[in-house]
Amino acid sequence: MSTNPDRIVSLISTWLGGRLPTDELRREIDEIGTADLAPGPAEAVEELRQELAQAQNGERGRLEMVARETLEAVALG
């Protein structure tokens, strides 16, 4: 089983590729949480969680930007 950071990176990458619905990304990120992350990546994941919670159906522009920033923060640790 992969670590939580690896799982987060995989989920965000899959969502960015259009192969995961936004509501599923939100659900998975909520389930994973941030307990296993360093403070910087945890803050980035929390920001993404907030953006996902406020997103309207079909909205991707701002979400993609935040998702890419989160992906980078988590991948680089």
PQR file with spaces between the fields and no chain letter, atoms N, CA, C, O and H, PARSE charges and radii, in Angstrom:
ATOM       1  N    MET     1       0.841   -1.179    0.000 -0.4000 1.5000
ATOM       2  CA   MET     1       0.000    0.000    0.000 -0.0000 2.0000
ATOM       3  C    MET     1       0.884    1.239    0.000  0.5500 1.7000
ATOM       4  O    MET     1       1.891    1.286    0.706 -0.5500 1.4000
ATOM       5  N    SER     2       0.515    2.228   -0.779 -0.4000 1.5000
ATOM       6  CA   SER     2       1.314    3.440   -0.872 -0.0000 2.0000
ATOM       7  C    SER     2       1.083    4.328    0.342  0.5500 1.7000
ATOM       8  O    SER     2       0.083    4.205    1.050 -0.5500 1.4000
ATOM       9  H    SER     2      -0.304    2.189   -1.353  0.4000 1.0000
ATOM      10  N    THR     3       2.038    5.225    0.561 -0.4000 1.5000
ATOM      11  CA   THR     3       1.898    6.168    1.656 -0.0000 2.0000
ATOM      12  C    THR     3       0.868    7.227    1.290  0.5500 1.7000
ATOM      13  O    THR     3       0.522    7.383    0.119 -0.5500 1.4000
ATOM      14  H    THR     3       2.850    5.325   -0.014  0.4000 1.0000
ATOM      15  N    ASN     4       0.385    7.946    2.276 -0.4000 1.5000
ATOM      16  CA   ASN     4      -0.604    8.985    2.003 -0.0000 2.0000
ATOM      17  C    ASN     4      -0.101   10.043    1.020  0.5500 1.7000
ATOM      18  O    ASN     4      -0.854   10.430    0.127 -0.5500 1.4000
ATOM      19  H    ASN     4       0.666    7.820    3.227  0.4000 1.0000
ATOM      20  N    PRO     5       1.155   10.536    1.146 -0.5600 1.5000
ATOM      21  CA   PRO     5       1.615   11.502    0.134  0.2800 2.0000
ATOM      22  C    PRO     5       1.580   10.927   -1.284  0.5500 1.7000
ATOM      23  O    PRO     5       1.183   11.615   -2.225 -0.5500 1.4000
ATOM      24  N    ASP     6       1.995    9.664   -1.437 -0.4000 1.5000
ATOM      25  CA   ASP     6       1.956    9.030   -2.764 -0.0000 2.0000
ATOM      26  C    ASP     6       0.525    8.919   -3.271  0.5500 1.7000
ATOM      27  O    ASP     6       0.254    9.138   -4.451 -0.5500 1.4000
ATOM      28  H    ASP     6       2.318    9.105   -0.673  0.4000 1.0000
ATOM      29  N    ARG     7      -0.369    8.584   -2.382 -0.4000 1.5000
ATOM      30  CA   ARG     7      -1.784    8.450   -2.763 -0.0000 2.0000
ATOM      31  C    ARG     7      -2.357    9.801   -3.185  0.5500 1.7000
ATOM      32  O    ARG     7      -3.103    9.887   -4.160 -0.5500 1.4000
ATOM      33  H    ARG     7      -0.148    8.407   -1.422  0.4000 1.0000
ATOM      34  N    ILE     8      -2.006   10.850   -2.453 -0.4000 1.5000
ATOM      35  CA   ILE     8      -2.479   12.189   -2.797 -0.0000 2.0000
ATOM      36  C    ILE     8      -1.952   12.599   -4.166  0.5500 1.7000
ATOM      37  O    ILE     8      -2.705   13.113   -4.994 -0.5500 1.4000
ATOM      38  H    ILE     8      -1.400   10.780   -1.661  0.4000 1.0000
ATOM      39  N    VAL     9      -0.674   12.378   -4.406 -0.4000 1.5000
ATOM      40  CA   VAL     9      -0.076   12.715   -5.705 -0.0000 2.0000
ATOM      41  C    VAL     9      -0.789   11.953   -6.816  0.5500 1.7000
ATOM      42  O    VAL     9      -1.105   12.525   -7.859 -0.5500 1.4000
ATOM      43  H    VAL     9      -0.063   11.961   -3.733  0.4000 1.0000
ATOM      44  N    SER    10      -1.038   10.683   -6.599 -0.4000 1.5000
ATOM      45  CA   SER    10      -1.714    9.866   -7.606 -0.0000 2.0000
ATOM      46  C    SER    10      -3.135   10.371   -7.880  0.5500 1.7000
ATOM      47  O    SER    10      -3.547   10.476   -9.035 -0.5500 1.4000
ATOM      48  H    SER    10      -0.781   10.218   -5.752  0.4000 1.0000
ATOM      49  N    LEU    11      -3.874   10.680   -6.825 -0.4000 1.5000
ATOM      50  CA   LEU    11      -5.247   11.171   -6.992 -0.0000 2.0000
ATOM      51  C    LEU    11      -5.288   12.489   -7.757  0.5500 1.7000
ATOM      52  O    LEU    11      -6.077   12.656   -8.687 -0.5500 1.4000
ATOM      53  H    LEU    11      -3.539   10.595   -5.886  0.4000 1.0000
ATOM      54  N    ILE    12      -4.432   13.420   -7.356 -0.4000 1.5000
ATOM      55  CA   ILE    12      -4.430   14.735   -8.028 -0.0000 2.0000
ATOM      56  C    ILE    12      -4.022   14.572   -9.486  0.5500 1.7000
ATOM      57  O    ILE    12      -4.620   15.191  -10.366 -0.5500 1.4000
ATOM      58  H    ILE    12      -3.791   13.285   -6.600  0.4000 1.0000
ATOM      59  N    SER    13      -3.014   13.750   -9.753 -0.4000 1.5000
ATOM      60  CA   SER    13      -2.579   13.519  -11.138 -0.0000 2.0000
ATOM      61  C    SER    13      -3.699   12.918  -11.975  0.5500 1.7000
ATOM      62  O    SER    13      -3.907   13.311  -13.123 -0.5500 1.4000
ATOM      63  H    SER    13      -2.528   13.247   -9.039  0.4000 1.0000
ATOM      64  N    THR    14      -4.413   11.971  -11.398 -0.4000 1.5000
ATOM      65  CA   THR    14      -5.524   11.333  -12.101 -0.0000 2.0000
ATOM      66  C    THR    14      -6.625   12.344  -12.382  0.5500 1.7000
ATOM      67  O    THR    14      -7.193   12.356  -13.474 -0.5500 1.4000
ATOM      68  H    THR    14      -4.245   11.652  -10.465  0.4000 1.0000
ATOM      69  N    TRP    15      -6.931   13.192  -11.403 -0.4000 1.5000
ATOM      70  CA   TRP    15      -7.953   14.231  -11.584 -0.0000 2.0000
ATOM      71  C    TRP    15      -7.522   15.228  -12.657  0.5500 1.7000
ATOM      72  O    TRP    15      -8.320   15.602  -13.517 -0.5500 1.4000
ATOM      73  H    TRP    15      -6.469   13.181  -10.516  0.4000 1.0000
ATOM      74  N    LEU    16      -6.261   15.658  -12.610 -0.4000 1.5000
ATOM      75  CA   LEU    16      -5.770   16.600  -13.617 -0.0000 2.0000
ATOM      76  C    LEU    16      -5.850   15.999  -15.015  0.5500 1.7000
ATOM      77  O    LEU    16      -6.043   16.726  -15.989 -0.5500 1.4000
ATOM      78  H    LEU    16      -5.612   15.355  -11.912  0.4000 1.0000
ATOM      79  N    GLY    17      -5.705   14.687  -15.124 -0.4000 1.5000
ATOM      80  CA   GLY    17      -5.802   14.004  -16.412 -0.0000 2.0000
ATOM      81  C    GLY    17      -7.234   13.778  -16.861  0.5500 1.7000
ATOM      82  O    GLY    17      -7.475   13.226  -17.934 -0.5500 1.4000
ATOM      83  H    GLY    17      -5.549   14.096  -14.333  0.4000 1.0000
ATOM      84  N    GLY    18      -8.188   14.207  -16.038 -0.4000 1.5000
ATOM      85  CA   GLY    18      -9.592   14.083  -16.406 -0.0000 2.0000
ATOM      86  C    GLY    18     -10.176   12.698  -16.193  0.5500 1.7000
ATOM      87  O    GLY    18     -11.239   12.383  -16.728 -0.5500 1.4000
ATOM      88  H    GLY    18      -7.993   14.655  -15.166  0.4000 1.0000
ATOM      89  N    ARG    19      -9.489   11.868  -15.416 -0.4000 1.5000
ATOM      90  CA   ARG    19      -9.954   10.501  -15.217 -0.0000 2.0000
ATOM      91  C    ARG    19     -10.567   10.262  -13.838  0.5500 1.7000
ATOM      92  O    ARG    19     -10.828    9.121  -13.457 -0.5500 1.4000
ATOM      93  H    ARG    19      -8.626   12.124  -14.982  0.4000 1.0000
ATOM      94  N    LEU    20     -10.794   11.347  -13.094 -0.4000 1.5000
ATOM      95  CA   LEU    20     -11.399   11.240  -11.769 -0.0000 2.0000
ATOM      96  C    LEU    20     -12.335   12.429  -11.590  0.5500 1.7000
ATOM      97  O    LEU    20     -11.909   13.569  -11.773 -0.5500 1.4000
ATOM      98  H    LEU    20     -10.582   12.274  -13.404  0.4000 1.0000
ATOM      99  N    PRO    21     -13.583   12.197  -11.242 -0.5600 1.5000
ATOM     100  CA   PRO    21     -14.515   13.302  -11.029  0.2800 2.0000
ATOM     101  C    PRO    21     -14.102   14.150   -9.822  0.5500 1.7000
ATOM     102  O    PRO    21     -13.478   13.652   -8.885 -0.5500 1.4000
ATOM     103  N    THR    22     -14.449   15.402   -9.861 -0.4000 1.5000
ATOM     104  CA   THR    22     -14.097   16.336   -8.788 -0.0000 2.0000
ATOM     105  C    THR    22     -14.656   15.882   -7.443  0.5500 1.7000
ATOM     106  O    THR    22     -13.963   15.960   -6.428 -0.5500 1.4000
ATOM     107  H    THR    22     -14.956   15.806  -10.622  0.4000 1.0000
ATOM     108  N    ASP    23     -15.892   15.412   -7.426 -0.4000 1.5000
ATOM     109  CA   ASP    23     -16.478   14.986   -6.152 -0.0000 2.0000
ATOM     110  C    ASP    23     -15.741   13.778   -5.573  0.5500 1.7000
ATOM     111  O    ASP    23     -15.641   13.643   -4.354 -0.5500 1.4000
ATOM     112  H    ASP    23     -16.455   15.349   -8.251  0.4000 1.0000
ATOM     113  N    GLU    24     -15.229   12.910   -6.426 -0.4000 1.5000
ATOM     114  CA   GLU    24     -14.456   11.758   -5.953 -0.0000 2.0000
ATOM     115  C    GLU    24     -13.103   12.217   -5.395  0.5500 1.7000
ATOM     116  O    GLU    24     -12.646   11.701   -4.375 -0.5500 1.4000
ATOM     117  H    GLU    24     -15.310   13.021   -7.417  0.4000 1.0000
ATOM     118  N    LEU    25     -12.468   13.179   -6.059 -0.4000 1.5000
ATOM     119  CA   LEU    25     -11.210   13.730   -5.541 -0.0000 2.0000
ATOM     120  C    LEU    25     -11.446   14.328   -4.157  0.5500 1.7000
ATOM     121  O    LEU    25     -10.675   14.083   -3.229 -0.5500 1.4000
ATOM     122  H    LEU    25     -12.839   13.598   -6.888  0.4000 1.0000
ATOM     123  N    ARG    26     -12.501   15.104   -4.023 -0.4000 1.5000
ATOM     124  CA   ARG    26     -12.830   15.725   -2.731 -0.0000 2.0000
ATOM     125  C    ARG    26     -13.031   14.654   -1.657  0.5500 1.7000
ATOM     126  O    ARG    26     -12.493   14.768   -0.555 -0.5500 1.4000
ATOM     127  H    ARG    26     -13.128   15.304   -4.777  0.4000 1.0000
ATOM     128  N    ARG    27     -13.783   13.642   -1.969 -0.4000 1.5000
ATOM     129  CA   ARG    27     -14.072   12.567   -1.020 -0.0000 2.0000
ATOM     130  C    ARG    27     -12.785   11.846   -0.597  0.5500 1.7000
ATOM     131  O    ARG    27     -12.566   11.595    0.588 -0.5500 1.4000
ATOM     132  H    ARG    27     -14.219   13.548   -2.864  0.4000 1.0000
ATOM     133  N    GLU    28     -11.951   11.522   -1.567 -0.4000 1.5000
ATOM     134  CA   GLU    28     -10.701   10.812   -1.271 -0.0000 2.0000
ATOM     135  C    GLU    28      -9.742   11.669   -0.442  0.5500 1.7000
ATOM     136  O    GLU    28      -9.137   11.182    0.512 -0.5500 1.4000
ATOM     137  H    GLU    28     -12.130   11.726   -2.530  0.4000 1.0000
ATOM     138  N    ILE    29      -9.607   12.940   -0.807 -0.4000 1.5000
ATOM     139  CA   ILE    29      -8.718   13.849   -0.067 -0.0000 2.0000
ATOM     140  C    ILE    29      -9.215   13.999    1.367  0.5500 1.7000
ATOM     141  O    ILE    29      -8.415   14.007    2.302 -0.5500 1.4000
ATOM     142  H    ILE    29     -10.099   13.336   -1.582  0.4000 1.0000
ATOM     143  N    ASP    30     -10.524   14.119    1.546 -0.4000 1.5000
ATOM     144  CA   ASP    30     -11.090   14.205    2.899 -0.0000 2.0000
ATOM     145  C    ASP    30     -10.775   12.951    3.701  0.5500 1.7000
ATOM     146  O    ASP    30     -10.447   13.026    4.885 -0.5500 1.4000
ATOM     147  H    ASP    30     -11.174   14.113    0.787  0.4000 1.0000
ATOM     148  N    GLU    31     -10.875   11.806    3.052 -0.4000 1.5000
ATOM     149  CA   GLU    31     -10.624   10.525    3.724 -0.0000 2.0000
ATOM     150  C    GLU    31      -9.165   10.377    4.135  0.5500 1.7000
ATOM     151  O    GLU    31      -8.873    9.884    5.225 -0.5500 1.4000
ATOM     152  H    GLU    31     -11.141   11.745    2.090  0.4000 1.0000
ATOM     153  N    ILE    32      -8.262   10.796    3.281 -0.4000 1.5000
ATOM     154  CA   ILE    32      -6.825   10.663    3.550 -0.0000 2.0000
ATOM     155  C    ILE    32      -6.392   11.590    4.683  0.5500 1.7000
ATOM     156  O    ILE    32      -5.680   11.176    5.598 -0.5500 1.4000
ATOM     157  H    ILE    32      -8.499   11.196    2.396  0.4000 1.0000
ATOM     158  N    GLY    33      -6.827   12.847    4.614 -0.4000 1.5000
ATOM     159  CA   GLY    33      -6.413   13.821    5.625 -0.0000 2.0000
ATOM     160  C    GLY    33      -4.977   14.279    5.430  0.5500 1.7000
ATOM     161  O    GLY    33      -4.370   14.046    4.384 -0.5500 1.4000
ATOM     162  H    GLY    33      -7.405   13.184    3.871  0.4000 1.0000
ATOM     163  N    THR    34      -4.444   14.935    6.455 -0.4000 1.5000
ATOM     164  CA   THR    34      -3.106   15.516    6.341 -0.0000 2.0000
ATOM     165  C    THR    34      -2.161   15.066    7.460  0.5500 1.7000
ATOM     166  O    THR    34      -1.063   15.607    7.585 -0.5500 1.4000
ATOM     167  H    THR    34      -4.937   15.124    7.305  0.4000 1.0000
ATOM     168  N    ALA    35      -2.563   14.102    8.262 -0.4000 1.5000
ATOM     169  CA   ALA    35      -1.785   13.694    9.432 -0.0000 2.0000
ATOM     170  C    ALA    35      -0.366   13.224    9.077  0.5500 1.7000
ATOM     171  O    ALA    35       0.560   13.426    9.862 -0.5500 1.4000
ATOM     172  H    ALA    35      -3.456   13.662    8.160  0.4000 1.0000
ATOM     173  N    ASP    36      -0.188   12.606    7.917 -0.4000 1.5000
ATOM     174  CA   ASP    36       1.119   12.062    7.547 -0.0000 2.0000
ATOM     175  C    ASP    36       1.974   13.035    6.735  0.5500 1.7000
ATOM     176  O    ASP    36       3.011   12.650    6.195 -0.5500 1.4000
ATOM     177  H    ASP    36      -0.940   12.442    7.279  0.4000 1.0000
ATOM     178  N    LEU    37       1.545   14.285    6.648 -0.4000 1.5000
ATOM     179  CA   LEU    37       2.256   15.263    5.822 -0.0000 2.0000
ATOM     180  C    LEU    37       3.018   16.269    6.669  0.5500 1.7000
ATOM     181  O    LEU    37       2.631   16.573    7.798 -0.5500 1.4000
ATOM     182  H    LEU    37       0.702   14.598    7.086  0.4000 1.0000
ATOM     183  N    ALA    38       4.100   16.775    6.108 -0.4000 1.5000
ATOM     184  CA   ALA    38       4.834   17.874    6.731 -0.0000 2.0000
ATOM     185  C    ALA    38       3.959   19.128    6.690  0.5500 1.7000
ATOM     186  O    ALA    38       2.982   19.172    5.941 -0.5500 1.4000
ATOM     187  H    ALA    38       4.414   16.527    5.192  0.4000 1.0000
ATOM     188  N    PRO    39       4.295   20.143    7.481 -0.5600 1.5000
ATOM     189  CA   PRO    39       3.435   21.342    7.550  0.2800 2.0000
ATOM     190  C    PRO    39       3.162   22.018    6.205  0.5500 1.7000
ATOM     191  O    PRO    39       2.021   22.401    5.949 -0.5500 1.4000
ATOM     192  N    GLY    40       4.154   22.177    5.345 -0.4000 1.5000
ATOM     193  CA   GLY    40       3.950   22.838    4.055 -0.0000 2.0000
ATOM     194  C    GLY    40       2.972   22.095    3.154  0.5500 1.7000
ATOM     195  O    GLY    40       1.989   22.676    2.694 -0.5500 1.4000
ATOM     196  H    GLY    40       5.081   21.865    5.553  0.4000 1.0000
ATOM     197  N    PRO    41       3.234   20.815    2.897 -0.5600 1.5000
ATOM     198  CA   PRO    41       2.294   20.039    2.100  0.2800 2.0000
ATOM     199  C    PRO    41       0.907   19.938    2.745  0.5500 1.7000
ATOM     200  O    PRO    41      -0.103   19.966    2.042 -0.5500 1.4000
ATOM     201  N    ALA    42       0.853   19.822    4.065 -0.4000 1.5000
ATOM     202  CA   ALA    42      -0.439   19.750    4.752 -0.0000 2.0000
ATOM     203  C    ALA    42      -1.250   21.020    4.515  0.5500 1.7000
ATOM     204  O    ALA    42      -2.461   20.957    4.305 -0.5500 1.4000
ATOM     205  H    ALA    42       1.673   19.800    4.636  0.4000 1.0000
ATOM     206  N    GLU    43      -0.590   22.156    4.548 -0.4000 1.5000
ATOM     207  CA   GLU    43      -1.269   23.432    4.291 -0.0000 2.0000
ATOM     208  C    GLU    43      -1.792   23.486    2.854  0.5500 1.7000
ATOM     209  O    GLU    43      -2.901   23.962    2.608 -0.5500 1.4000
ATOM     210  H    GLU    43       0.394   22.207    4.718  0.4000 1.0000
ATOM     211  N    ALA    44      -0.989   22.995    1.911 -0.4000 1.5000
ATOM     212  CA   ALA    44      -1.404   22.982    0.508 -0.0000 2.0000
ATOM     213  C    ALA    44      -2.612   22.060    0.301  0.5500 1.7000
ATOM     214  O    ALA    44      -3.541   22.408   -0.428 -0.5500 1.4000
ATOM     215  H    ALA    44      -0.089   22.608    2.111  0.4000 1.0000
ATOM     216  N    VAL    45      -2.598   20.890    0.939 -0.4000 1.5000
ATOM     217  CA   VAL    45      -3.723   19.963    0.823 -0.0000 2.0000
ATOM     218  C    VAL    45      -4.977   20.577    1.449  0.5500 1.7000
ATOM     219  O    VAL    45      -6.077   20.429    0.915 -0.5500 1.4000
ATOM     220  H    VAL    45      -1.843   20.607    1.531  0.4000 1.0000
ATOM     221  N    GLU    46      -4.811   21.254    2.560 -0.4000 1.5000
ATOM     222  CA   GLU    46      -5.960   21.899    3.207 -0.0000 2.0000
ATOM     223  C    GLU    46      -6.547   22.987    2.305  0.5500 1.7000
ATOM     224  O    GLU    46      -7.767   23.127    2.220 -0.5500 1.4000
ATOM     225  H    GLU    46      -3.918   21.375    2.993  0.4000 1.0000
ATOM     226  N    GLU    47      -5.697   23.746    1.641 -0.4000 1.5000
ATOM     227  CA   GLU    47      -6.186   24.761    0.699 -0.0000 2.0000
ATOM     228  C    GLU    47      -6.968   24.103   -0.440  0.5500 1.7000
ATOM     229  O    GLU    47      -8.026   24.590   -0.836 -0.5500 1.4000
ATOM     230  H    GLU    47      -4.706   23.632    1.710  0.4000 1.0000
ATOM     231  N    LEU    48      -6.440   22.996   -0.960 -0.4000 1.5000
ATOM     232  CA   LEU    48      -7.146   22.278   -2.021 -0.0000 2.0000
ATOM     233  C    LEU    48      -8.489   21.764   -1.512  0.5500 1.7000
ATOM     234  O    LEU    48      -9.493   21.861   -2.218 -0.5500 1.4000
ATOM     235  H    LEU    48      -5.580   22.601   -0.638  0.4000 1.0000
ATOM     236  N    ARG    49      -8.519   21.226   -0.309 -0.4000 1.5000
ATOM     237  CA   ARG    49      -9.776   20.734    0.271 -0.0000 2.0000
ATOM     238  C    ARG    49     -10.812   21.858    0.337  0.5500 1.7000
ATOM     239  O    ARG    49     -11.982   21.651    0.013 -0.5500 1.4000
ATOM     240  H    ARG    49      -7.703   21.147    0.264  0.4000 1.0000
ATOM     241  N    GLN    50     -10.382   23.028    0.750 -0.4000 1.5000
ATOM     242  CA   GLN    50     -11.296   24.170    0.837 -0.0000 2.0000
ATOM     243  C    GLN    50     -11.804   24.577   -0.542  0.5500 1.7000
ATOM     244  O    GLN    50     -12.990   24.857   -0.712 -0.5500 1.4000
ATOM     245  H    GLN    50      -9.432   23.196    1.013  0.4000 1.0000
ATOM     246  N    GLU    51     -10.921   24.608   -1.510 -0.4000 1.5000
ATOM     247  CA   GLU    51     -11.323   24.960   -2.882 -0.0000 2.0000
ATOM     248  C    GLU    51     -12.295   23.928   -3.449  0.5500 1.7000
ATOM     249  O    GLU    51     -13.270   24.287   -4.110 -0.5500 1.4000
ATOM     250  H    GLU    51      -9.957   24.380   -1.372  0.4000 1.0000
ATOM     251  N    LEU    52     -12.034   22.664   -3.193 -0.4000 1.5000
ATOM     252  CA   LEU    52     -12.925   21.611   -3.675 -0.0000 2.0000
ATOM     253  C    LEU    52     -14.305   21.727   -3.027  0.5500 1.7000
ATOM     254  O    LEU    52     -15.322   21.493   -3.679 -0.5500 1.4000
ATOM     255  H    LEU    52     -11.243   22.372   -2.656  0.4000 1.0000
ATOM     256  N    ALA    53     -14.337   22.082   -1.761 -0.4000 1.5000
ATOM     257  CA   ALA    53     -15.608   22.207   -1.048 -0.0000 2.0000
ATOM     258  C    ALA    53     -16.451   23.359   -1.593  0.5500 1.7000
ATOM     259  O    ALA    53     -17.679   23.314   -1.529 -0.5500 1.4000
ATOM     260  H    ALA    53     -13.511   22.271   -1.231  0.4000 1.0000
ATOM     261  N    GLN    54     -15.799   24.382   -2.124 -0.4000 1.5000
ATOM     262  CA   GLN    54     -16.505   25.557   -2.628 -0.0000 2.0000
ATOM     263  C    GLN    54     -16.754   25.508   -4.136  0.5500 1.7000
ATOM     264  O    GLN    54     -17.440   26.373   -4.679 -0.5500 1.4000
ATOM     265  H    GLN    54     -14.801   24.418   -2.176  0.4000 1.0000
ATOM     266  N    ALA    55     -16.207   24.513   -4.804 -0.4000 1.5000
ATOM     267  CA   ALA    55     -16.289   24.447   -6.270 -0.0000 2.0000
ATOM     268  C    ALA    55     -17.722   24.207   -6.742  0.5500 1.7000
ATOM     269  O    ALA    55     -18.487   23.461   -6.130 -0.5500 1.4000
ATOM     270  H    ALA    55     -15.650   23.810   -4.363  0.4000 1.0000
ATOM     271  N    GLN    56     -18.048   24.854   -7.831 -0.4000 1.5000
ATOM     272  CA   GLN    56     -19.336   24.654   -8.490 -0.0000 2.0000
ATOM     273  C    GLN    56     -19.170   23.540   -9.524  0.5500 1.7000
ATOM     274  O    GLN    56     -18.055   23.263   -9.966 -0.5500 1.4000
ATOM     275  H    GLN    56     -17.427   25.460   -8.328  0.4000 1.0000
ATOM     276  N    ASN    57     -20.263   22.912   -9.905 -0.4000 1.5000
ATOM     277  CA   ASN    57     -20.222   21.861  -10.928 -0.0000 2.0000
ATOM     278  C    ASN    57     -19.540   22.358  -12.189  0.5500 1.7000
ATOM     279  O    ASN    57     -19.865   23.428  -12.704 -0.5500 1.4000
ATOM     280  H    ASN    57     -21.169   23.137   -9.546  0.4000 1.0000
ATOM     281  N    GLY    58     -18.600   21.581  -12.679 -0.4000 1.5000
ATOM     282  CA   GLY    58     -17.924   21.903  -13.929 -0.0000 2.0000
ATOM     283  C    GLY    58     -16.796   22.911  -13.801  0.5500 1.7000
ATOM     284  O    GLY    58     -16.088   23.155  -14.778 -0.5500 1.4000
ATOM     285  H    GLY    58     -18.336   20.711  -12.261  0.4000 1.0000
ATOM     286  N    GLU    59     -16.608   23.495  -12.647 -0.4000 1.5000
ATOM     287  CA   GLU    59     -15.555   24.489  -12.439 -0.0000 2.0000
ATOM     288  C    GLU    59     -14.206   23.777  -12.326  0.5500 1.7000
ATOM     289  O    GLU    59     -14.036   22.888  -11.492 -0.5500 1.4000
ATOM     290  H    GLU    59     -17.183   23.296  -11.853  0.4000 1.0000
ATOM     291  N    ARG    60     -13.246   24.176  -13.174 -0.4000 1.5000
ATOM     292  CA   ARG    60     -11.929   23.535  -13.124 -0.0000 2.0000
ATOM     293  C    ARG    60     -10.781   24.525  -13.153  0.5500 1.7000
ATOM     294  O    ARG    60      -9.697   24.198  -12.671 -0.5500 1.4000
ATOM     295  H    ARG    60     -13.384   24.898  -13.851  0.4000 1.0000
ATOM     296  N    GLY    61     -10.965   25.704  -13.688 -0.4000 1.5000
ATOM     297  CA   GLY    61      -9.856   26.640  -13.874 -0.0000 2.0000
ATOM     298  C    GLY    61      -9.035   26.883  -12.622  0.5500 1.7000
ATOM     299  O    GLY    61      -7.858   26.528  -12.570 -0.5500 1.4000
ATOM     300  H    GLY    61     -11.846   25.970  -14.080  0.4000 1.0000
ATOM     301  N    ARG    62      -9.644   27.481  -11.618 -0.4000 1.5000
ATOM     302  CA   ARG    62      -8.940   27.772  -10.364 -0.0000 2.0000
ATOM     303  C    ARG    62      -8.556   26.476   -9.663  0.5500 1.7000
ATOM     304  O    ARG    62      -7.480   26.384   -9.073 -0.5500 1.4000
ATOM     305  H    ARG    62     -10.601   27.769  -11.660  0.4000 1.0000
ATOM     306  N    LEU    63      -9.427   25.478   -9.724 -0.4000 1.5000
ATOM     307  CA   LEU    63      -9.116   24.201   -9.086 -0.0000 2.0000
ATOM     308  C    LEU    63      -7.850   23.577   -9.667  0.5500 1.7000
ATOM     309  O    LEU    63      -7.037   23.020   -8.930 -0.5500 1.4000
ATOM     310  H    LEU    63     -10.301   25.553  -10.203  0.4000 1.0000
ATOM     311  N    GLU    64      -7.686   23.669  -10.966 -0.4000 1.5000
ATOM     312  CA   GLU    64      -6.492   23.101  -11.592 -0.0000 2.0000
ATOM     313  C    GLU    64      -5.237   23.791  -11.092  0.5500 1.7000
ATOM     314  O    GLU    64      -4.232   23.133  -10.823 -0.5500 1.4000
ATOM     315  H    GLU    64      -8.347   24.122  -11.565  0.4000 1.0000
ATOM     316  N    MET    65      -5.284   25.113  -10.966 -0.4000 1.5000
ATOM     317  CA   MET    65      -4.128   25.857  -10.472 -0.0000 2.0000
ATOM     318  C    MET    65      -3.774   25.409   -9.049  0.5500 1.7000
ATOM     319  O    MET    65      -2.613   25.124   -8.753 -0.5500 1.4000
ATOM     320  H    MET    65      -6.100   25.648  -11.185  0.4000 1.0000
ATOM     321  N    VAL    66      -4.777   25.351   -8.178 -0.4000 1.5000
ATOM     322  CA   VAL    66      -4.542   24.943   -6.793 -0.0000 2.0000
ATOM     323  C    VAL    66      -4.096   23.483   -6.742  0.5500 1.7000
ATOM     324  O    VAL    66      -3.218   23.135   -5.952 -0.5500 1.4000
ATOM     325  H    VAL    66      -5.720   25.582   -8.418  0.4000 1.0000
ATOM     326  N    ALA    67      -4.684   22.635   -7.566 -0.4000 1.5000
ATOM     327  CA   ALA    67      -4.299   21.223   -7.594 -0.0000 2.0000
ATOM     328  C    ALA    67      -2.839   21.062   -8.020  0.5500 1.7000
ATOM     329  O    ALA    67      -2.114   20.250   -7.445 -0.5500 1.4000
ATOM     330  H    ALA    67      -5.397   22.918   -8.208  0.4000 1.0000
ATOM     331  N    ARG    68      -2.409   21.818   -9.012 -0.4000 1.5000
ATOM     332  CA   ARG    68      -1.015   21.734   -9.460 -0.0000 2.0000
ATOM     333  C    ARG    68      -0.046   22.210   -8.369  0.5500 1.7000
ATOM     334  O    ARG    68       1.010   21.614   -8.162 -0.5500 1.4000
ATOM     335  H    ARG    68      -2.998   22.477   -9.479  0.4000 1.0000
ATOM     336  N    GLU    69      -0.420   23.285   -7.682 -0.4000 1.5000
ATOM     337  CA   GLU    69       0.411   23.779   -6.578 -0.0000 2.0000
ATOM     338  C    GLU    69       0.482   22.751   -5.456  0.5500 1.7000
ATOM     339  O    GLU    69       1.539   22.544   -4.861 -0.5500 1.4000
ATOM     340  H    GLU    69      -1.278   23.769   -7.851  0.4000 1.0000
ATOM     341  N    THR    70      -0.641   22.112   -5.173 -0.4000 1.5000
ATOM     342  CA   THR    70      -0.681   21.081   -4.127 -0.0000 2.0000
ATOM     343  C    THR    70       0.146   19.885   -4.540  0.5500 1.7000
ATOM     344  O    THR    70       0.904   19.343   -3.735 -0.5500 1.4000
ATOM     345  H    THR    70      -1.499   22.280   -5.657  0.4000 1.0000
ATOM     346  N    LEU    71       0.011   19.471   -5.776 -0.4000 1.5000
ATOM     347  CA   LEU    71       0.788   18.344   -6.301 -0.0000 2.0000
ATOM     348  C    LEU    71       2.281   18.599   -6.111  0.5500 1.7000
ATOM     349  O    LEU    71       3.015   17.730   -5.639 -0.5500 1.4000
ATOM     350  H    LEU    71      -0.605   19.912   -6.430  0.4000 1.0000
ATOM     351  N    GLU    72       2.711   19.778   -6.476 -0.4000 1.5000
ATOM     352  CA   GLU    72       4.131   20.136   -6.328 -0.0000 2.0000
ATOM     353  C    GLU    72       4.547   20.122   -4.862  0.5500 1.7000
ATOM     354  O    GLU    72       5.591   19.566   -4.519 -0.5500 1.4000
ATOM     355  H    GLU    72       2.115   20.484   -6.859  0.4000 1.0000
ATOM     356  N    ALA    73       3.742   20.729   -3.996 -0.4000 1.5000
ATOM     357  CA   ALA    73       4.099   20.793   -2.577 -0.0000 2.0000
ATOM     358  C    ALA    73       4.199   19.409   -1.950  0.5500 1.7000
ATOM     359  O    ALA    73       5.114   19.139   -1.172 -0.5500 1.4000
ATOM     360  H    ALA    73       2.894   21.181   -4.274  0.4000 1.0000
ATOM     361  N    VAL    74       3.262   18.536   -2.288 -0.4000 1.5000
ATOM     362  CA   VAL    74       3.262   17.180   -1.706 -0.0000 2.0000
ATOM     363  C    VAL    74       4.398   16.348   -2.300  0.5500 1.7000
ATOM     364  O    VAL    74       5.078   15.620   -1.576 -0.5500 1.4000
ATOM     365  H    VAL    74       2.519   18.755   -2.921  0.4000 1.0000
ATOM     366  N    ALA    75       4.604   16.453   -3.604 -0.4000 1.5000
ATOM     367  CA   ALA    75       5.645   15.645   -4.262 -0.0000 2.0000
ATOM     368  C    ALA    75       7.041   16.032   -3.771  0.5500 1.7000
ATOM     369  O    ALA    75       7.910   15.174   -3.614 -0.5500 1.4000
ATOM     370  H    ALA    75       4.051   17.045   -4.192  0.4000 1.0000
ATOM     371  N    LEU    76       7.246   17.316   -3.533 -0.4000 1.5000
ATOM     372  CA   LEU    76       8.563   17.777   -3.089 -0.0000 2.0000
ATOM     373  C    LEU    76       8.730   17.693   -1.581  0.5500 1.7000
ATOM     374  O    LEU    76       9.843   17.791   -1.065 -0.5500 1.4000
ATOM     375  H    LEU    76       6.540   18.013   -3.661  0.4000 1.0000
ATOM     376  N    GLY    77       7.602   17.507   -0.865 -0.4000 1.5000
ATOM     377  CA   GLY    77       7.614   17.316    0.583 -0.0000 2.0000
ATOM     378  C    GLY    77       8.083   18.509    1.303  0.5500 1.7000
ATOM     379  O    GLY    77       8.149   18.502    2.532 -0.5500 1.4000
ATOM     380  H    GLY    77       6.698   17.427   -1.284  0.4000 1.0000
